[in-house]
Amino acid sequence: MLVPGHAPGQLAMLLRLPETGPVLLTSDAISRPAEIDEKFAGSMDEEAAVKSAARLMAIAEAENAFVIYGHDPQQWDEIKKAPHTYS
């Protein structure tokens, strides 16, 4: 899905996996949770980034999705990495 703000053409993806359930990949639209409170300072269009993040988090809540942020070092230690997978 198109999530403007951080950069032109920014995309995020919602996966509905049979075992894991919904997984939201925010990419750089929300690189880490703290960025929401920081109001996306440094994004090309901060106002659009805030709106896109709100939309993504509403989708995550509605879908009860597992959110994987684009660059969250704390989350990196906790998420599965190859050869382990979400399915």
PDB file of N, CA, C and O in Angstrom:
ATOM      1  N   MET A   1       0.839  -1.169   0.000  1.00  0.00           N
ATOM      2  CA  MET A   1       0.000   0.000   0.000  1.00  0.00           C
ATOM      3  C   MET A   1       0.888   1.237   0.000  1.00  0.00           C
ATOM      4  O   MET A   1       1.968   1.238   0.589  1.00  0.00           O
ATOM      5  N   LEU A   2       0.428   2.276  -0.657  1.00  0.00           N
ATOM      6  CA  LEU A   2       1.170   3.522  -0.739  1.00  0.00           C
ATOM      7  C   LEU A   2       1.053   4.272   0.586  1.00  0.00           C
ATOM      8  O   LEU A   2      -0.051   4.480   1.089  1.00  0.00           O
ATOM      9  N   VAL A   3       2.190   4.677   1.148  1.00  0.00           N
ATOM     10  CA  VAL A   3       2.217   5.402   2.426  1.00  0.00           C
ATOM     11  C   VAL A   3       3.165   6.602   2.289  1.00  0.00           C
ATOM     12  O   VAL A   3       4.325   6.535   2.695  1.00  0.00           O
ATOM     13  N   PRO A   4       2.660   7.689   1.716  1.00  0.00           N
ATOM     14  CA  PRO A   4       3.511   8.848   1.458  1.00  0.00           C
ATOM     15  C   PRO A   4       4.017   9.505   2.743  1.00  0.00           C
ATOM     16  O   PRO A   4       3.441   9.353   3.821  1.00  0.00           O
ATOM     17  N   GLY A   5       5.108  10.233   2.583  1.00  0.00           N
ATOM     18  CA  GLY A   5       5.643  11.012   3.693  1.00  0.00           C
ATOM     19  C   GLY A   5       7.141  10.883   3.827  1.00  0.00           C
ATOM     20  O   GLY A   5       7.867  11.867   3.683  1.00  0.00           O
ATOM     21  N   HIS A   6       7.612   9.685   4.102  1.00  0.00           N
ATOM     22  CA  HIS A   6       9.047   9.495   4.297  1.00  0.00           C
ATOM     23  C   HIS A   6       9.808   9.808   3.012  1.00  0.00           C
ATOM     24  O   HIS A   6      10.776  10.568   3.009  1.00  0.00           O
ATOM     25  N   ALA A   7       9.348   9.208   1.936  1.00  0.00           N
ATOM     26  CA  ALA A   7       9.995   9.391   0.638  1.00  0.00           C
ATOM     27  C   ALA A   7       8.961   9.150  -0.459  1.00  0.00           C
ATOM     28  O   ALA A   7       7.965   8.464  -0.229  1.00  0.00           O
ATOM     29  N   PRO A   8       9.186   9.705  -1.646  1.00  0.00           N
ATOM     30  CA  PRO A   8       8.249   9.472  -2.745  1.00  0.00           C
ATOM     31  C   PRO A   8       8.136   7.974  -3.057  1.00  0.00           C
ATOM     32  O   PRO A   8       9.137   7.260  -3.115  1.00  0.00           O
ATOM     33  N   GLY A   9       6.908   7.521  -3.254  1.00  0.00           N
ATOM     34  CA  GLY A   9       6.680   6.132  -3.613  1.00  0.00           C
ATOM     35  C   GLY A   9       6.815   5.140  -2.470  1.00  0.00           C
ATOM     36  O   GLY A   9       6.868   3.933  -2.707  1.00  0.00           O
ATOM     37  N   GLN A  10       6.870   5.626  -1.235  1.00  0.00           N
ATOM     38  CA  GLN A  10       7.044   4.743  -0.076  1.00  0.00           C
ATOM     39  C   GLN A  10       5.894   3.744   0.013  1.00  0.00           C
ATOM     40  O   GLN A  10       4.727   4.110  -0.128  1.00  0.00           O
ATOM     41  N   LEU A  11       6.240   2.481   0.247  1.00  0.00           N
ATOM     42  CA  LEU A  11       5.249   1.412   0.341  1.00  0.00           C
ATOM     43  C   LEU A  11       5.356   0.674   1.661  1.00  0.00           C
ATOM     44  O   LEU A  11       6.420   0.623   2.278  1.00  0.00           O
ATOM     45  N   ALA A  12       4.243   0.105   2.082  1.00  0.00           N
ATOM     46  CA  ALA A  12       4.179  -0.824   3.213  1.00  0.00           C
ATOM     47  C   ALA A  12       3.351  -2.010   2.736  1.00  0.00           C
ATOM     48  O   ALA A  12       2.686  -1.937   1.703  1.00  0.00           O
ATOM     49  N   MET A  13       3.396  -3.109   3.496  1.00  0.00           N
ATOM     50  CA  MET A  13       2.686  -4.302   3.052  1.00  0.00           C
ATOM     51  C   MET A  13       2.032  -5.002   4.236  1.00  0.00           C
ATOM     52  O   MET A  13       2.629  -5.153   5.302  1.00  0.00           O
ATOM     53  N   LEU A  14       0.793  -5.425   4.022  1.00  0.00           N
ATOM     54  CA  LEU A  14       0.081  -6.247   4.992  1.00  0.00           C
ATOM     55  C   LEU A  14      -0.003  -7.654   4.419  1.00  0.00           C
ATOM     56  O   LEU A  14      -0.567  -7.871   3.346  1.00  0.00           O
ATOM     57  N   LEU A  15       0.564  -8.598   5.145  1.00  0.00           N
ATOM     58  CA  LEU A  15       0.516 -10.009   4.755  1.00  0.00           C
ATOM     59  C   LEU A  15      -0.481 -10.719   5.653  1.00  0.00           C
ATOM     60  O   LEU A  15      -0.554 -10.432   6.848  1.00  0.00           O
ATOM     61  N   ARG A  16      -1.231 -11.621   5.101  1.00  0.00           N
ATOM     62  CA  ARG A  16      -2.123 -12.470   5.898  1.00  0.00           C
ATOM     63  C   ARG A  16      -1.618 -13.899   5.762  1.00  0.00           C
ATOM     64  O   ARG A  16      -1.941 -14.602   4.804  1.00  0.00           O
ATOM     65  N   LEU A  17      -0.824 -14.311   6.732  1.00  0.00           N
ATOM     66  CA  LEU A  17      -0.168 -15.610   6.671  1.00  0.00           C
ATOM     67  C   LEU A  17      -1.006 -16.660   7.392  1.00  0.00           C
ATOM     68  O   LEU A  17      -1.614 -16.363   8.420  1.00  0.00           O
ATOM     69  N   PRO A  18      -1.047 -17.893   6.863  1.00  0.00           N
ATOM     70  CA  PRO A  18      -1.943 -18.908   7.416  1.00  0.00           C
ATOM     71  C   PRO A  18      -1.636 -19.306   8.859  1.00  0.00           C
ATOM     72  O   PRO A  18      -2.563 -19.600   9.614  1.00  0.00           O
ATOM     73  N   GLU A  19      -0.389 -19.323   9.258  1.00  0.00           N
ATOM     74  CA  GLU A  19      -0.034 -19.720  10.630  1.00  0.00           C
ATOM     75  C   GLU A  19       0.220 -18.518  11.532  1.00  0.00           C
ATOM     76  O   GLU A  19      -0.251 -18.491  12.669  1.00  0.00           O
ATOM     77  N   THR A  20       0.943 -17.543  11.051  1.00  0.00           N
ATOM     78  CA  THR A  20       1.304 -16.364  11.845  1.00  0.00           C
ATOM     79  C   THR A  20       0.139 -15.410  11.978  1.00  0.00           C
ATOM     80  O   THR A  20      -0.005 -14.746  13.005  1.00  0.00           O
ATOM     81  N   GLY A  21      -0.689 -15.332  10.963  1.00  0.00           N
ATOM     82  CA  GLY A  21      -1.764 -14.347  10.926  1.00  0.00           C
ATOM     83  C   GLY A  21      -1.286 -13.088  10.245  1.00  0.00           C
ATOM     84  O   GLY A  21      -0.295 -13.128   9.515  1.00  0.00           O
ATOM     85  N   PRO A  22      -1.959 -11.965  10.461  1.00  0.00           N
ATOM     86  CA  PRO A  22      -1.592 -10.727   9.780  1.00  0.00           C
ATOM     87  C   PRO A  22      -0.239 -10.188  10.255  1.00  0.00           C
ATOM     88  O   PRO A  22       0.050 -10.146  11.451  1.00  0.00           O
ATOM     89  N   VAL A  23       0.571  -9.781   9.292  1.00  0.00           N
ATOM     90  CA  VAL A  23       1.878  -9.176   9.565  1.00  0.00           C
ATOM     91  C   VAL A  23       1.947  -7.887   8.752  1.00  0.00           C
ATOM     92  O   VAL A  23       1.761  -7.905   7.535  1.00  0.00           O
ATOM     93  N   LEU A  24       2.211  -6.779   9.418  1.00  0.00           N
ATOM     94  CA  LEU A  24       2.342  -5.491   8.753  1.00  0.00           C
ATOM     95  C   LEU A  24       3.821  -5.130   8.669  1.00  0.00           C
ATOM     96  O   LEU A  24       4.494  -4.972   9.688  1.00  0.00           O
ATOM     97  N   LEU A  25       4.313  -5.004   7.445  1.00  0.00           N
ATOM     98  CA  LEU A  25       5.692  -4.578   7.199  1.00  0.00           C
ATOM     99  C   LEU A  25       5.660  -3.081   6.898  1.00  0.00           C
ATOM    100  O   LEU A  25       5.212  -2.666   5.829  1.00  0.00           O
ATOM    101  N   THR A  26       6.136  -2.278   7.842  1.00  0.00           N
ATOM    102  CA  THR A  26       6.023  -0.823   7.688  1.00  0.00           C
ATOM    103  C   THR A  26       7.088  -0.228   6.790  1.00  0.00           C
ATOM    104  O   THR A  26       6.932   0.899   6.322  1.00  0.00           O
ATOM    105  N   SER A  27       8.155  -0.946   6.540  1.00  0.00           N
ATOM    106  CA  SER A  27       9.319  -0.441   5.808  1.00  0.00           C
ATOM    107  C   SER A  27       9.760   0.877   6.441  1.00  0.00           C
ATOM    108  O   SER A  27       9.764   0.991   7.667  1.00  0.00           O
ATOM    109  N   ASP A  28      10.128   1.862   5.645  1.00  0.00           N
ATOM    110  CA  ASP A  28      10.586   3.139   6.211  1.00  0.00           C
ATOM    111  C   ASP A  28       9.446   4.074   6.572  1.00  0.00           C
ATOM    112  O   ASP A  28       9.691   5.166   7.086  1.00  0.00           O
ATOM    113  N   ALA A  29       8.199   3.672   6.315  1.00  0.00           N
ATOM    114  CA  ALA A  29       7.065   4.520   6.696  1.00  0.00           C
ATOM    115  C   ALA A  29       7.029   4.709   8.213  1.00  0.00           C
ATOM    116  O   ALA A  29       6.701   5.791   8.701  1.00  0.00           O
ATOM    117  N   ILE A  30       7.366   3.654   8.951  1.00  0.00           N
ATOM    118  CA  ILE A  30       7.583   3.749  10.406  1.00  0.00           C
ATOM    119  C   ILE A  30       8.814   2.900  10.675  1.00  0.00           C
ATOM    120  O   ILE A  30       8.714   1.682  10.814  1.00  0.00           O
ATOM    121  N   SER A  31       9.958   3.529  10.747  1.00  0.00           N
ATOM    122  CA  SER A  31      11.184   2.750  10.879  1.00  0.00           C
ATOM    123  C   SER A  31      11.373   2.164  12.281  1.00  0.00           C
ATOM    124  O   SER A  31      12.033   1.138  12.451  1.00  0.00           O
ATOM    125  N   ARG A  32      10.787   2.827  13.278  1.00  0.00           N
ATOM    126  CA  ARG A  32      10.840   2.340  14.664  1.00  0.00           C
ATOM    127  C   ARG A  32       9.693   3.008  15.413  1.00  0.00           C
ATOM    128  O   ARG A  32       9.284   4.108  15.041  1.00  0.00           O
ATOM    129  N   PRO A  33       9.163   2.375  16.456  1.00  0.00           N
ATOM    130  CA  PRO A  33       7.993   2.922  17.148  1.00  0.00           C
ATOM    131  C   PRO A  33       8.172   4.358  17.659  1.00  0.00           C
ATOM    132  O   PRO A  33       7.226   5.143  17.616  1.00  0.00           O
ATOM    133  N   ALA A  34       9.354   4.707  18.133  1.00  0.00           N
ATOM    134  CA  ALA A  34       9.592   6.046  18.681  1.00  0.00           C
ATOM    135  C   ALA A  34       9.390   7.139  17.637  1.00  0.00           C
ATOM    136  O   ALA A  34       9.133   8.293  17.980  1.00  0.00           O
ATOM    137  N   GLU A  35       9.505   6.775  16.375  1.00  0.00           N
ATOM    138  CA  GLU A  35       9.350   7.762  15.313  1.00  0.00           C
ATOM    139  C   GLU A  35       7.950   8.383  15.312  1.00  0.00           C
ATOM    140  O   GLU A  35       7.777   9.525  14.888  1.00  0.00           O
ATOM    141  N   ILE A  36       6.960   7.638  15.783  1.00  0.00           N
ATOM    142  CA  ILE A  36       5.593   8.157  15.861  1.00  0.00           C
ATOM    143  C   ILE A  36       5.554   9.358  16.807  1.00  0.00           C
ATOM    144  O   ILE A  36       4.990  10.397  16.466  1.00  0.00           O
ATOM    145  N   ASP A  37       6.145   9.221  17.985  1.00  0.00           N
ATOM    146  CA  ASP A  37       6.188  10.329  18.952  1.00  0.00           C
ATOM    147  C   ASP A  37       7.069  11.477  18.467  1.00  0.00           C
ATOM    148  O   ASP A  37       6.839  12.632  18.823  1.00  0.00           O
ATOM    149  N   GLU A  38       8.058  11.166  17.671  1.00  0.00           N
ATOM    150  CA  GLU A  38       8.975  12.181  17.153  1.00  0.00           C
ATOM    151  C   GLU A  38       8.383  12.924  15.943  1.00  0.00           C
ATOM    152  O   GLU A  38       9.017  13.827  15.397  1.00  0.00           O
ATOM    153  N   LYS A  39       7.179  12.542  15.534  1.00  0.00           N
ATOM    154  CA  LYS A  39       6.462  13.195  14.428  1.00  0.00           C
ATOM    155  C   LYS A  39       7.232  13.149  13.109  1.00  0.00           C
ATOM    156  O   LYS A  39       7.084  14.029  12.261  1.00  0.00           O
ATOM    157  N   PHE A  40       8.056  12.109  12.947  1.00  0.00           N
ATOM    158  CA  PHE A  40       8.726  11.830  11.679  1.00  0.00           C
ATOM    159  C   PHE A  40       9.621  12.967  11.213  1.00  0.00           C
ATOM    160  O   PHE A  40       9.680  13.287  10.026  1.00  0.00           O
ATOM    161  N   ALA A  41      10.317  13.574  12.174  1.00  0.00           N
ATOM    162  CA  ALA A  41      11.269  14.636  11.844  1.00  0.00           C
ATOM    163  C   ALA A  41      12.272  14.113  10.820  1.00  0.00           C
ATOM    164  O   ALA A  41      12.824  13.024  10.978  1.00  0.00           O
ATOM    165  N   GLY A  42      12.498  14.881   9.792  1.00  0.00           N
ATOM    166  CA  GLY A  42      13.443  14.490   8.752  1.00  0.00           C
ATOM    167  C   GLY A  42      12.800  13.809   7.557  1.00  0.00           C
ATOM    168  O   GLY A  42      13.465  13.578   6.547  1.00  0.00           O
ATOM    169  N   SER A  43      11.521  13.484   7.655  1.00  0.00           N
ATOM    170  CA  SER A  43      10.833  12.928   6.489  1.00  0.00           C
ATOM    171  C   SER A  43      10.659  14.007   5.438  1.00  0.00           C
ATOM    172  O   SER A  43      10.641  15.195   5.761  1.00  0.00           O
ATOM    173  N   MET A  44      10.533  13.609   4.199  1.00  0.00           N
ATOM    174  CA  MET A  44      10.360  14.597   3.125  1.00  0.00           C
ATOM    175  C   MET A  44       9.077  15.398   3.308  1.00  0.00           C
ATOM    176  O   MET A  44       9.046  16.592   3.012  1.00  0.00           O
ATOM    177  N   ASP A  45       8.021  14.754   3.791  1.00  0.00           N
ATOM    178  CA  ASP A  45       6.745  15.430   4.047  1.00  0.00           C
ATOM    179  C   ASP A  45       6.249  14.919   5.404  1.00  0.00           C
ATOM    180  O   ASP A  45       5.575  13.892   5.488  1.00  0.00           O
ATOM    181  N   GLU A  46       6.594  15.651   6.453  1.00  0.00           N
ATOM    182  CA  GLU A  46       6.298  15.191   7.809  1.00  0.00           C
ATOM    183  C   GLU A  46       4.801  15.046   8.061  1.00  0.00           C
ATOM    184  O   GLU A  46       4.382  14.109   8.741  1.00  0.00           O
ATOM    185  N   GLU A  47       3.994  15.947   7.532  1.00  0.00           N
ATOM    186  CA  GLU A  47       2.547  15.867   7.729  1.00  0.00           C
ATOM    187  C   GLU A  47       1.981  14.601   7.079  1.00  0.00           C
ATOM    188  O   GLU A  47       1.157  13.909   7.678  1.00  0.00           O
ATOM    189  N   ALA A  48       2.415  14.304   5.874  1.00  0.00           N
ATOM    190  CA  ALA A  48       1.957  13.080   5.197  1.00  0.00           C
ATOM    191  C   ALA A  48       2.464  11.840   5.926  1.00  0.00           C
ATOM    192  O   ALA A  48       1.760  10.833   6.003  1.00  0.00           O
ATOM    193  N   ALA A  49       3.678  11.908   6.459  1.00  0.00           N
ATOM    194  CA  ALA A  49       4.236  10.768   7.194  1.00  0.00           C
ATOM    195  C   ALA A  49       3.411  10.475   8.446  1.00  0.00           C
ATOM    196  O   ALA A  49       3.156   9.313   8.764  1.00  0.00           O
ATOM    197  N   VAL A  50       2.996  11.517   9.151  1.00  0.00           N
ATOM    198  CA  VAL A  50       2.165  11.342  10.343  1.00  0.00           C
ATOM    199  C   VAL A  50       0.834  10.691   9.964  1.00  0.00           C
ATOM    200  O   VAL A  50       0.370   9.779  10.648  1.00  0.00           O
ATOM    201  N   LYS A  51       0.224  11.157   8.879  1.00  0.00           N
ATOM    202  CA  LYS A  51      -1.052  10.594   8.425  1.00  0.00           C
ATOM    203  C   LYS A  51      -0.888   9.139   7.989  1.00  0.00           C
ATOM    204  O   LYS A  51      -1.728   8.296   8.304  1.00  0.00           O
ATOM    205  N   SER A  52       0.180   8.848   7.273  1.00  0.00           N
ATOM    206  CA  SER A  52       0.416   7.471   6.833  1.00  0.00           C
ATOM    207  C   SER A  52       0.637   6.542   8.020  1.00  0.00           C
ATOM    208  O   SER A  52       0.126   5.422   8.040  1.00  0.00           O
ATOM    209  N   ALA A  53       1.391   7.004   9.000  1.00  0.00           N
ATOM    210  CA  ALA A  53       1.642   6.184  10.181  1.00  0.00           C
ATOM    211  C   ALA A  53       0.353   5.914  10.948  1.00  0.00           C
ATOM    212  O   ALA A  53       0.124   4.801  11.419  1.00  0.00           O
ATOM    213  N   ALA A  54      -0.480   6.933  11.068  1.00  0.00           N
ATOM    214  CA  ALA A  54      -1.762   6.747  11.758  1.00  0.00           C
ATOM    215  C   ALA A  54      -2.606   5.713  11.026  1.00  0.00           C
ATOM    216  O   ALA A  54      -3.245   4.865  11.650  1.00  0.00           O
ATOM    217  N   ARG A  55      -2.605   5.789   9.706  1.00  0.00           N
ATOM    218  CA  ARG A  55      -3.357   4.821   8.901  1.00  0.00           C
ATOM    219  C   ARG A  55      -2.801   3.412   9.099  1.00  0.00           C
ATOM    220  O   ARG A  55      -3.567   2.464   9.274  1.00  0.00           O
ATOM    221  N   LEU A  56      -1.484   3.268   9.072  1.00  0.00           N
ATOM    222  CA  LEU A  56      -0.870   1.954   9.259  1.00  0.00           C
ATOM    223  C   LEU A  56      -1.182   1.378  10.637  1.00  0.00           C
ATOM    224  O   LEU A  56      -1.498   0.194  10.759  1.00  0.00           O
ATOM    225  N   MET A  57      -1.093   2.203  11.666  1.00  0.00           N
ATOM    226  CA  MET A  57      -1.347   1.701  13.010  1.00  0.00           C
ATOM    227  C   MET A  57      -2.829   1.358  13.195  1.00  0.00           C
ATOM    228  O   MET A  57      -3.156   0.438  13.944  1.00  0.00           O
ATOM    229  N   ALA A  58      -3.724   2.081  12.525  1.00  0.00           N
ATOM    230  CA  ALA A  58      -5.152   1.740  12.571  1.00  0.00           C
ATOM    231  C   ALA A  58      -5.390   0.401  11.894  1.00  0.00           C
ATOM    232  O   ALA A  58      -6.180  -0.410  12.378  1.00  0.00           O
ATOM    233  N   ILE A  59      -4.713   0.164  10.779  1.00  0.00           N
ATOM    234  CA  ILE A  59      -4.817  -1.128  10.093  1.00  0.00           C
ATOM    235  C   ILE A  59      -4.270  -2.230  10.992  1.00  0.00           C
ATOM    236  O   ILE A  59      -4.882  -3.291  11.120  1.00  0.00           O
ATOM    237  N   ALA A  60      -3.130  -1.983  11.609  1.00  0.00           N
ATOM    238  CA  ALA A  60      -2.526  -2.986  12.500  1.00  0.00           C
ATOM    239  C   ALA A  60      -3.483  -3.335  13.633  1.00  0.00           C
ATOM    240  O   ALA A  60      -3.637  -4.505  13.984  1.00  0.00           O
ATOM    241  N   GLU A  61      -4.119  -2.327  14.199  1.00  0.00           N
ATOM    242  CA  GLU A  61      -5.057  -2.575  15.300  1.00  0.00           C
ATOM    243  C   GLU A  61      -6.290  -3.336  14.803  1.00  0.00           C
ATOM    244  O   GLU A  61      -6.727  -4.297  15.436  1.00  0.00           O
ATOM    245  N   ALA A  62      -6.838  -2.908  13.684  1.00  0.00           N
ATOM    246  CA  ALA A  62      -8.043  -3.559  13.153  1.00  0.00           C
ATOM    247  C   ALA A  62      -7.790  -5.009  12.764  1.00  0.00           C
ATOM    248  O   ALA A  62      -8.666  -5.863  12.908  1.00  0.00           O
ATOM    249  N   GLU A  63      -6.592  -5.279  12.273  1.00  0.00           N
ATOM    250  CA  GLU A  63      -6.232  -6.627  11.828  1.00  0.00           C
ATOM    251  C   GLU A  63      -5.603  -7.462  12.939  1.00  0.00           C
ATOM    252  O   GLU A  63      -5.368  -8.658  12.764  1.00  0.00           O
ATOM    253  N   ASN A  64      -5.329  -6.830  14.087  1.00  0.00           N
ATOM    254  CA  ASN A  64      -4.574  -7.481  15.156  1.00  0.00           C
ATOM    255  C   ASN A  64      -3.257  -8.032  14.595  1.00  0.00           C
ATOM    256  O   ASN A  64      -2.893  -9.186  14.825  1.00  0.00           O
ATOM    257  N   ALA A  65      -2.565  -7.172  13.859  1.00  0.00           N
ATOM    258  CA  ALA A  65      -1.374  -7.577  13.118  1.00  0.00           C
ATOM    259  C   ALA A  65      -0.111  -7.486  13.961  1.00  0.00           C
ATOM    260  O   ALA A  65       0.012  -6.647  14.853  1.00  0.00           O
ATOM    261  N   PHE A  66       0.814  -8.369  13.652  1.00  0.00           N
ATOM    262  CA  PHE A  66       2.176  -8.299  14.159  1.00  0.00           C
ATOM    263  C   PHE A  66       2.883  -7.272  13.286  1.00  0.00           C
ATOM    264  O   PHE A  66       2.954  -7.442  12.069  1.00  0.00           O
ATOM    265  N   VAL A  67       3.405  -6.212  13.886  1.00  0.00           N
ATOM    266  CA  VAL A  67       4.036  -5.123  13.139  1.00  0.00           C
ATOM    267  C   VAL A  67       5.543  -5.322  13.136  1.00  0.00           C
ATOM    268  O   VAL A  67       6.167  -5.473  14.186  1.00  0.00           O
ATOM    269  N   ILE A  68       6.115  -5.321  11.938  1.00  0.00           N
ATOM    270  CA  ILE A  68       7.565  -5.363  11.791  1.00  0.00           C
ATOM    271  C   ILE A  68       7.997  -4.016  11.232  1.00  0.00           C
ATOM    272  O   ILE A  68       7.659  -3.649  10.107  1.00  0.00           O
ATOM    273  N   TYR A  69       8.759  -3.284  12.054  1.00  0.00           N
ATOM    274  CA  TYR A  69       9.224  -1.948  11.693  1.00  0.00           C
ATOM    275  C   TYR A  69      10.463  -2.039  10.806  1.00  0.00           C
ATOM    276  O   TYR A  69      11.184  -3.037  10.828  1.00  0.00           O
ATOM    277  N   GLY A  70      10.696  -0.991  10.030  1.00  0.00           N
ATOM    278  CA  GLY A  70      11.770  -0.995   9.054  1.00  0.00           C
ATOM    279  C   GLY A  70      13.177  -1.065   9.613  1.00  0.00           C
ATOM    280  O   GLY A  70      14.036  -1.731   9.035  1.00  0.00           O
ATOM    281  N   HIS A  71      13.435  -0.383  10.741  1.00  0.00           N
ATOM    282  CA  HIS A  71      14.815  -0.292  11.260  1.00  0.00           C
ATOM    283  C   HIS A  71      14.842  -0.244  12.781  1.00  0.00           C
ATOM    284  O   HIS A  71      15.549   0.585  13.355  1.00  0.00           O
ATOM    285  N   ASP A  72      14.104  -1.096  13.434  1.00  0.00           N
ATOM    286  CA  ASP A  72      14.051  -1.054  14.893  1.00  0.00           C
ATOM    287  C   ASP A  72      15.075  -2.023  15.471  1.00  0.00           C
ATOM    288  O   ASP A  72      14.866  -3.236  15.426  1.00  0.00           O
ATOM    289  N   PRO A  73      16.188  -1.508  16.017  1.00  0.00           N
ATOM    290  CA  PRO A  73      17.231  -2.393  16.525  1.00  0.00           C
ATOM    291  C   PRO A  73      16.764  -3.282  17.676  1.00  0.00           C
ATOM    292  O   PRO A  73      17.242  -4.408  17.815  1.00  0.00           O
ATOM    293  N   GLN A  74      15.837  -2.794  18.501  1.00  0.00           N
ATOM    294  CA  GLN A  74      15.335  -3.630  19.594  1.00  0.00           C
ATOM    295  C   GLN A  74      14.506  -4.778  19.048  1.00  0.00           C
ATOM    296  O   GLN A  74      14.615  -5.905  19.530  1.00  0.00           O
ATOM    297  N   GLN A  75      13.685  -4.507  18.053  1.00  0.00           N
ATOM    298  CA  GLN A  75      12.852  -5.558  17.475  1.00  0.00           C
ATOM    299  C   GLN A  75      13.705  -6.566  16.703  1.00  0.00           C
ATOM    300  O   GLN A  75      13.373  -7.750  16.653  1.00  0.00           O
ATOM    301  N   TRP A  76      14.782  -6.109  16.114  1.00  0.00           N
ATOM    302  CA  TRP A  76      15.640  -6.978  15.308  1.00  0.00           C
ATOM    303  C   TRP A  76      16.087  -8.210  16.100  1.00  0.00           C
ATOM    304  O   TRP A  76      16.151  -9.314  15.560  1.00  0.00           O
ATOM    305  N   ASP A  77      16.391  -8.013  17.360  1.00  0.00           N
ATOM    306  CA  ASP A  77      16.829  -9.141  18.192  1.00  0.00           C
ATOM    307  C   ASP A  77      15.712 -10.154  18.427  1.00  0.00           C
ATOM    308  O   ASP A  77      15.988 -11.315  18.729  1.00  0.00           O
ATOM    309  N   GLU A  78      14.459  -9.732  18.292  1.00  0.00           N
ATOM    310  CA  GLU A  78      13.319 -10.576  18.633  1.00  0.00           C
ATOM    311  C   GLU A  78      12.662 -11.267  17.436  1.00  0.00           C
ATOM    312  O   GLU A  78      11.984 -12.280  17.609  1.00  0.00           O
ATOM    313  N   ILE A  79      12.852 -10.739  16.233  1.00  0.00           N
ATOM    314  CA  ILE A  79      12.137 -11.306  15.088  1.00  0.00           C
ATOM    315  C   ILE A  79      12.915 -12.468  14.468  1.00  0.00           C
ATOM    316  O   ILE A  79      14.131 -12.587  14.616  1.00  0.00           O
ATOM    317  N   LYS A  80      12.162 -13.319  13.767  1.00  0.00           N
ATOM    318  CA  LYS A  80      12.776 -14.460  13.092  1.00  0.00           C
ATOM    319  C   LYS A  80      13.614 -13.979  11.917  1.00  0.00           C
ATOM    320  O   LYS A  80      13.279 -13.010  11.237  1.00  0.00           O
ATOM    321  N   LYS A  81      14.714 -14.690  11.704  1.00  0.00           N
ATOM    322  CA  LYS A  81      15.584 -14.421  10.571  1.00  0.00           C
ATOM    323  C   LYS A  81      15.904 -15.748   9.894  1.00  0.00           C
ATOM    324  O   LYS A  81      15.810 -16.804  10.520  1.00  0.00           O
ATOM    325  N   ALA A  82      16.278 -15.699   8.624  1.00  0.00           N
ATOM    326  CA  ALA A  82      16.588 -16.917   7.865  1.00  0.00           C
ATOM    327  C   ALA A  82      17.586 -17.768   8.640  1.00  0.00           C
ATOM    328  O   ALA A  82      18.537 -17.243   9.219  1.00  0.00           O
ATOM    329  N   PRO A  83      17.374 -19.051   8.650  1.00  0.00           N
ATOM    330  CA  PRO A  83      16.445 -19.850   7.859  1.00  0.00           C
ATOM    331  C   PRO A  83      15.050 -19.988   8.493  1.00  0.00           C
ATOM    332  O   PRO A  83      14.205 -20.703   7.954  1.00  0.00           O
ATOM    333  N   HIS A  84      14.798 -19.327   9.608  1.00  0.00           N
ATOM    334  CA  HIS A  84      13.485 -19.392  10.256  1.00  0.00           C
ATOM    335  C   HIS A  84      12.539 -18.431   9.528  1.00  0.00           C
ATOM    336  O   HIS A  84      12.972 -17.404   9.004  1.00  0.00           O
ATOM    337  N   THR A  85      11.270 -18.764   9.501  1.00  0.00           N
ATOM    338  CA  THR A  85      10.335 -17.953   8.727  1.00  0.00           C
ATOM    339  C   THR A  85       9.017 -17.763   9.475  1.00  0.00           C
ATOM    340  O   THR A  85       8.700 -18.493  10.414  1.00  0.00           O
ATOM    341  N   TYR A  86       8.273 -16.776   9.035  1.00  0.00           N
ATOM    342  CA  TYR A  86       6.877 -16.611   9.430  1.00  0.00           C
ATOM    343  C   TYR A  86       6.055 -17.242   8.310  1.00  0.00           C
ATOM    344  O   TYR A  86       6.341 -17.038   7.131  1.00  0.00           O
ATOM    345  N   SER A  87       5.053 -17.993   8.677  1.00  0.00           N
ATOM    346  CA  SER A  87       4.259 -18.641   7.624  1.00  0.00           C
ATOM    347  C   SER A  87       2.783 -18.586   7.960  1.00  0.00           C
ATOM    348  O   SER A  87       1.957 -19.080   7.192  1.00  0.00           O
TER     349      SER A  87
END
